Amino acid sequence: MSSMELENKVIDILKTIYDPEIPVDIFELGLIYEVKIGKEGHVDIEMTLTSPNCPVAESLPKEVEDKVAGAEEFTSCKVNIVFDPPWDKDMMSEEAQLELGFL
């Protein structure tokens, strides 16, 4: 698989993970800042949360790691949570903003 195909595979997985308080997946919400795939199939993901006090601050990164690492194309996954830049609704895809009534 090409690096673009592998990245798309990660994105497809991320689109199956939802913020429990918002009916939109974490990718469309704009919570994913960066995806890096290493040569050995290790994936590093830089993401944020909708707020530092997010109730799923512990479980959401673990869910991302488990789901990505569980795909046969990847060996492992590490999520790095960052709050710079802080998330705001302008980071959502147009589709997500439309779905949540922001457009």
C-alpha positions as MATLAB code, in Angstrom:
seq = 'MSSMELENKVIDILKTIYDPEIPVDIFELGLIYEVKIGKEGHVDIEMTLTSPNCPVAESLPKEVEDKVAGAEEFTSCKVNIVFDPPWDKDMMSEEAQLELGFL';
ca = [
       0.000    0.000    0.000;
       1.186    3.514   -0.719;
       1.626    5.991    2.121;
      -1.476    7.844    0.882;
      -3.521    4.615    0.970;
      -2.253    3.876    4.490;
      -3.130    7.388    5.634;
      -6.607    7.028    4.115;
      -6.985    3.722    5.977;
      -6.172    5.487    9.275;
      -8.671    8.242    8.423;
     -11.346    5.625    7.647;
     -10.744    4.110   11.093;
     -10.848    7.541   12.769;
     -14.205    8.206   11.106;
     -15.662    5.267   13.075;
     -14.840    6.917   16.426;
     -17.286    9.441   17.836;
     -17.116   12.060   20.539;
     -19.819   10.808   22.946;
     -21.304   14.280   23.387;
     -21.447   15.252   19.698;
     -22.920   12.993   16.996;
     -19.959   13.559   14.635;
     -16.806   11.473   14.236;
     -13.509   12.772   15.631;
     -11.991   13.313   12.178;
     -14.856   15.489   10.899;
     -14.829   17.341   14.228;
     -11.280   18.456   13.452;
      -9.787   16.755   16.521;
      -7.052   15.053   14.477;
      -4.109   17.379   13.852;
      -1.590   14.975   12.342;
      -1.167   11.345   11.290;
       2.344    9.959   10.778;
       2.952    6.416    9.611;
       6.385    4.898   10.192;
       8.093    2.300    8.017;
       7.356   -0.554   10.415;
       3.618    0.202   10.458;
       3.663    2.278   13.643;
       1.192    5.169   13.577;
       1.632    8.399   15.545;
      -1.477   10.547   15.847;
      -1.558   14.062   17.221;
      -5.032   15.019   18.320;
      -6.882   17.305   20.653;
     -10.107   17.117   22.606;
     -13.064   19.485   22.464;
     -12.020   20.683   25.927;
      -9.271   19.867   28.436;
     -12.036   18.674   30.807;
     -13.496   16.319   28.205;
     -15.157   13.368   30.004;
     -13.475   10.905   27.595;
      -9.955   12.351   27.975;
      -8.772    8.947   29.207;
     -10.817    6.560   27.070;
     -10.914    8.326   23.683;
      -7.135    8.264   22.979;
      -7.062    4.589   24.054;
      -9.951    3.792   21.685;
      -8.069    5.499   18.820;
      -4.868    3.581   19.612;
      -6.662    0.236   19.895;
      -8.708    0.629   16.714;
      -5.780    1.807   14.559;
      -3.338   -0.777   15.962;
      -6.015   -3.440   15.441;
      -6.015   -2.949   11.674;
      -3.853   -5.534    9.907;
      -1.846   -2.836    8.070;
      -0.478   -1.349   11.299;
       1.671   -2.727   14.114;
       1.015   -0.118   16.793;
      -0.406    3.334   17.423;
       0.431    6.111   19.855;
      -1.836    9.110   20.419;
      -0.360   12.365   21.618;
      -2.989   14.723   23.081;
      -2.218   18.407   22.551;
      -4.166   21.568   23.353;
      -2.176   23.930   21.138;
      -3.835   25.151   19.064;
      -6.996   24.829   21.159;
      -9.939   23.245   19.353;
     -12.862   25.377   18.281;
     -15.863   24.772   16.068;
     -14.177   26.362   13.043;
     -11.938   23.287   12.857;
     -14.909   21.083   11.999;
     -15.481   20.019    8.432;
     -18.225   21.872    6.593;
     -20.266   18.649    6.693;
     -19.964   18.487   10.501;
     -20.841   22.162   10.905;
     -23.878   21.654    8.696;
     -24.957   18.558   10.634;
     -24.690   20.416   13.954;
     -26.463   23.504   12.657;
     -23.465   25.877   12.630;
     -23.902   26.744    8.930;
];
